[in-house]
Amino acid sequence: MISATKRWFRRNRKGLAIGAGVIGAGYLAGQYLLSKISEARERMSSDRIARENLRRRFEQNQTDCTYTVLALLPTAAEDILEALPVEELTKELQKKRAERLARLNAGEGTGSDLSSVGPSITDDDRRSLSSFQSDGFVRTSQLGESTIEGGGSPRPKRNKTQLWNEVKITSITRSFTLIYTLTLLTIFTRIQLNLLGRRNYLSSVISMATPPADGSTIRLEDHDDDDLTQTLGHDFETNRRYLAFSWWLLHRGWKQLMDEVQAAVTEVFGPLNPREDISLSKLSELILQVRGKIEGKTEEDRKYESGVLGVTEPATPQTTASLRHLLDETADLIDSPTFIRVMLLLNNECFQTLIDQCKADAFKSSTQVPTSVPQSFDSVATVVPAADGSDTKTKLANVLAVLARQAHVIGNGTAPPNLYLTSIEQGGHIEALTSDLPPLTTTTERRLMAKIDWHIVPCLCVLYLLAFLDRVNISNAAVLGLETDLNIATGTKYNTALTIFFVPYVIFEIPSNILLKKLKPHVWLSFCMFGFGLVMICQGLVSNWGGLMTTRWFLGMFETGMFPGCFYLLGMWYKRSEAQKRFSFFFSSTTLAGAFGGLLASGLGKMAGLRGYGGWRWVFIIEGVITCVVAIVWFFIIPGFPEDVKWLNEEERTYIRAKLARDAGKAGHNARMGWRDVLAVFKDCKQDLPWRVYVLWAAIQTQLYSIPPWAAAFAFSMIIATFSDLTRHRLAFTLIPTAIAMAGFGILLNVHGEAHRHVQYGALFMVTCGCYSAMPVIVCWFAMNLGGHRRRSVGTAWQVGFGNTGGIISTYAFLAKDAPEYRNGYIISLSFICFSAACCIGYFVALWAENKRRDRVMANGAPAELREDEEEVQGDLAVTYRYGY
């Protein structure tokens, strides 16, 4: 027994050794792999925590900015109110009126006195003065009275006209000066605290990354000036001195502003009589004229306004290097076009709020323009004209009373919220200096989008055009003799060859999109393109049905990534409101293949007999060679994702990423993707309906070959896409083309015979226009509702892949034995169209219900931490995300 065991081990010692080695190596490899996975998880978790901490730090910093402005504002407001004492002037007017009334009652006035005093004491005069006597104004008047009684040099005597003119100029100047002071203080405080916040954050990162110094180590060199934490803002005294630069605006800068404002107000409002009527539109126009004189019409003119901040003064011996560095950064920001643009937009918000208050109080109109609606940027100051009530008139004195009261509202920092500061924050323009949507300084958004379109859309259109042409050219080859040469003219072998293409095409859709993200688009798409071009050449060399089946299988496998990959890539570059036109234009490249594929095949078919090959073989070979050559060139041309491409500069890349994040949330642009994430997409029941909708279109497309219908389909598709983007609506623009396609198939199903061929041809136009206009809208609607790389890549691939099972149905729906009526094919197509319309409506209802549910969750107060975590990880499943329909 023992000797037999020894002999067995001796005979199998090599196999046992190999087995033990394989097991040991497998164990070590498994442990190594598990350790790497664990490290990756920890790294992802730490990165997410770091991003969350940075976000919270940033949000807290913005809140600190608001409270800082509210704390500093009363300092400047008190000085401005004291320098422009409207209340004292009003009190003097009231005193003169009281004295005149007393003289009239006592009979002290002479005839000439009565003739001069009588007309001046009119009902209008009394109403104008009484308009100043509101509750808030009385308190200020009392304050002005105590100031007069407390001391001060007496003013020279002025008549009533002079007093009214001074009240007019002073009231307007005071409110305008306070607005400019508020906007400048807000933007300057944001710059200061965000610069210090950034430096402190970098300082904390460096301090955590730097190992602690060993106290027992003797250093032979002096490294005292290498303290980066000191340079980056850990110096309390430097920070304190830097923040103290707001003193200039609070105590000196506003005086320069007041002089400029007073001069402009005097020039524009000087000729007006306080007792004359004025309309809201006229008031807006006059305010705009004042702003034009103060703010100027060019950036150079507007830079004067930023000079009151006082940070561009030359350095003094007391200015340290770190403080000078902070001041230089601040001065660079203040001198930039971004600062001028943001300052102009903030002024727009504040002056629009002032107009709204005048409209409500002086013109007694309840309709107000919401101050939270951002105004469109213009090269000059803008005030949105009133939509309603602009013809209503009131006394200018009533407007002056509102402006006088609003001065206290603008300068309010002790009883928040401040109405004007709130309008600034709600407008969102101040975020251009922080992180919301970085402004473009070297280009415009329109030029940037044109640049992106030029790099993305034509490239992908050519790619998909060749892919679709290589897919459908088998029908042209059949006309040129393929069926006869391969002996498949009878039976269903030809249909099976068509069908086999869709099997790998469906199976490999999702793996292809995953590889597209991992290997980069230019690598994966050009590889697939070269692959199906090579297969196309081989297809031209087959000699039997088995060879044709094999090449069709590999053709489907290599083409699997083209359509969903291109749609996925397009979806990562555009907002939901911008995508439909690009999607439809890209998809319309298939109409070019349908329209001109037959012409190209006819030309290549004339090569029949060259080197002993039939014309159909040259169709495959020449088109395959063209595809391979283009694939090599396209390797260097195909764009990547916004975070990867080299033809965007850093400003443009930052702008695009911020813009896309605003539209679709921050859902994992760089998140890793595993099979668990892939399976999670399938658990969302809303994804079912669009997949079923897509089945229809592939079942029809192989039968619609004619140049005029394709051309009409292209034009109609672009019209539908344009209106869909303009209205930001999808459902109606799927149902309208679907209804047209239904009508077309209904005609084809019921109208037969040579006598009605024109009617049938017209129905063919309806079918092509309906189907090929609805399909890109459906795919775009579904794809752009998926947030982030993970869900969009898997969801798009599954929708397109599952939908292409319709290609299997289509090859057996329109058989030769059913000619010429093809009733079975038309019935199947019409049934699928009706089912697709029902699925679109169901998808719309599901999205609407989900949005309503999330609104209720938000209204009930979902925890902020939960919402942000969902948005970062779950994409469109986050409670803050809203689906479009």
Summary of the structure (lengths in Angstrom):
residues: 885
radius of gyration: 37.7
end to end distance: 79.4
largest distance: 150.7
contacts: 2883
relative contact order: 0.07
helix: 76%
strand: 1%
